[in-house]
Amino acid sequence: MSQTASVTPSALWTGRGLSALIVLFMTFDGVIKLPPLDVVTQTMVQLGWPADPDVSRMLGIVGLVSTALYAVPRTSVLGAVLLTAYLGGAIATHARLGSPLFSHTLFGVYLGLILWGGLFLRNPGVRSLIPFSR
């Protein structure tokens, strides 16, 4: 991966801001899944998941580990790939249930666009892999 693609200060800070939004949201999402909160268990049942706090905890841990990897520059691409997979599971869950398209089903797509947009703006290696213009 070539590190020759430069990042302007404004692109860098915009990317950091977008990435910070994802890290904050996903940290909140993961942390609320760790204790056996009633609201989390009830929501999981509505989404077709078992009412098992261990399943919720496992999803919280997977989300938090992936988010931590995304937040660290050295492992950010791995974290982005793992978070994309995690969000894909959420999209599939909502699609299977016939949830409203733009507010629920595509919410993971919106997060994924912010996630990869933030990484693209702050990581020269990703910019060289995904060239929008030459």
C-alpha positions as CSV (number, residue, x, y, z in Angstrom):
1,M,0.0,0.0,0.0
2,S,1.5,3.2,-1.1
3,Q,1.6,6.1,1.3
4,T,2.2,8.7,-1.4
5,A,-1.3,10.0,-1.6
6,S,-1.2,13.1,0.6
7,V,-4.0,14.1,3.0
8,T,-4.8,17.8,3.4
9,P,-5.3,19.1,6.9
10,S,-9.0,19.8,6.2
11,A,-9.5,16.3,4.8
12,L,-7.6,14.8,7.8
13,W,-9.8,16.7,10.4
14,T,-13.0,16.0,8.5
15,G,-12.0,12.3,8.4
16,R,-11.2,12.3,12.1
17,G,-14.6,13.9,12.9
18,L,-16.5,11.4,10.8
19,S,-14.5,8.6,12.4
20,A,-15.1,10.0,15.9
21,L,-18.9,10.0,15.2
22,I,-18.7,6.3,14.3
23,V,-16.5,5.4,17.3
24,L,-18.9,7.3,19.7
25,F,-22.0,5.7,18.2
26,M,-20.6,2.1,18.1
27,T,-19.1,2.5,21.6
28,F,-22.5,3.4,22.9
29,D,-24.1,0.6,20.9
30,G,-21.6,-2.0,22.3
31,V,-21.7,-0.7,25.9
32,I,-25.5,-0.9,26.3
33,K,-25.3,-4.6,25.2
34,L,-23.0,-5.6,28.0
35,P,-25.3,-5.5,31.0
36,P,-28.6,-7.4,30.8
37,L,-30.7,-4.3,30.2
38,D,-34.4,-5.0,29.7
39,V,-34.7,-2.6,26.8
40,V,-31.8,-4.3,24.9
41,T,-33.3,-7.8,25.5
42,Q,-36.8,-6.7,24.4
43,T,-35.4,-5.1,21.3
44,M,-33.4,-8.2,20.4
45,V,-36.5,-10.3,20.7
46,Q,-38.4,-7.9,18.4
47,L,-35.5,-8.3,15.9
48,G,-35.7,-12.1,16.0
49,W,-32.7,-12.7,18.3
50,P,-33.0,-14.9,21.5
51,A,-33.7,-13.2,24.8
52,D,-30.3,-14.3,26.0
53,P,-28.1,-11.8,27.7
54,D,-25.0,-13.8,26.6
55,V,-26.0,-13.3,22.9
56,S,-26.4,-9.5,23.6
57,R,-23.0,-9.4,25.4
58,M,-21.3,-11.3,22.6
59,L,-22.6,-8.8,20.0
60,G,-21.5,-5.9,22.3
61,I,-18.0,-7.3,22.6
62,V,-17.7,-8.0,18.9
63,G,-18.9,-4.4,18.2
64,L,-16.5,-2.9,20.8
65,V,-13.5,-4.9,19.6
66,S,-14.1,-3.9,16.0
67,T,-14.6,-0.3,17.0
68,A,-11.4,-0.3,19.0
69,L,-9.5,-1.7,16.0
70,Y,-11.1,1.0,13.8
71,A,-10.1,3.8,16.2
72,V,-6.4,2.8,16.2
73,P,-4.7,4.1,13.0
74,R,-2.5,1.0,12.6
75,T,-5.5,-1.4,12.6
76,S,-8.2,1.0,11.3
77,V,-8.7,-0.9,8.0
78,L,-9.2,-4.2,9.7
79,G,-11.6,-2.5,12.1
80,A,-13.5,-0.9,9.2
81,V,-13.8,-4.3,7.5
82,L,-15.1,-5.9,10.7
83,L,-17.5,-3.1,11.4
84,T,-18.8,-3.4,7.8
85,A,-19.5,-7.0,8.4
86,Y,-21.2,-6.2,11.8
87,L,-23.4,-3.5,10.1
88,G,-24.2,-6.0,7.3
89,G,-25.7,-8.3,9.9
90,A,-27.9,-5.4,11.1
91,I,-29.0,-4.6,7.6
92,A,-29.8,-8.3,6.9
93,T,-31.8,-8.5,10.2
94,H,-33.9,-5.5,9.3
95,A,-34.3,-6.6,5.7
96,R,-35.5,-10.0,6.9
97,L,-38.1,-8.4,9.1
98,G,-39.3,-6.0,6.5
99,S,-38.4,-3.0,8.6
100,P,-38.9,0.5,7.1
101,L,-36.3,0.9,4.3
102,F,-34.8,4.4,4.8
103,S,-35.0,4.7,8.6
104,H,-34.1,1.1,9.7
105,T,-32.8,-1.2,7.0
106,L,-30.5,1.4,5.4
107,F,-29.2,2.8,8.7
108,G,-26.3,0.4,8.6
109,V,-25.5,1.6,5.0
110,Y,-25.4,5.2,6.3
111,L,-23.1,4.3,9.1
112,G,-20.9,2.3,6.7
113,L,-20.6,5.3,4.4
114,I,-19.6,7.6,7.3
115,L,-17.2,4.9,8.5
116,W,-15.4,4.4,5.2
117,G,-15.7,8.1,4.3
118,G,-13.9,9.0,7.5
119,L,-11.2,6.4,6.9
120,F,-10.8,7.5,3.3
121,L,-10.3,11.1,4.3
122,R,-7.8,10.4,7.1
123,N,-5.8,7.4,5.6
124,P,-3.5,7.9,2.6
125,G,-3.3,4.2,2.0
126,V,-7.1,3.9,1.7
127,R,-7.1,6.9,-0.6
128,S,-4.5,5.2,-2.9
129,L,-6.6,2.0,-3.0
130,I,-9.9,3.8,-3.8
131,P,-8.9,6.6,-6.2
132,F,-12.0,8.7,-7.1
133,S,-9.8,10.9,-9.4
134,R,-6.3,10.8,-10.8
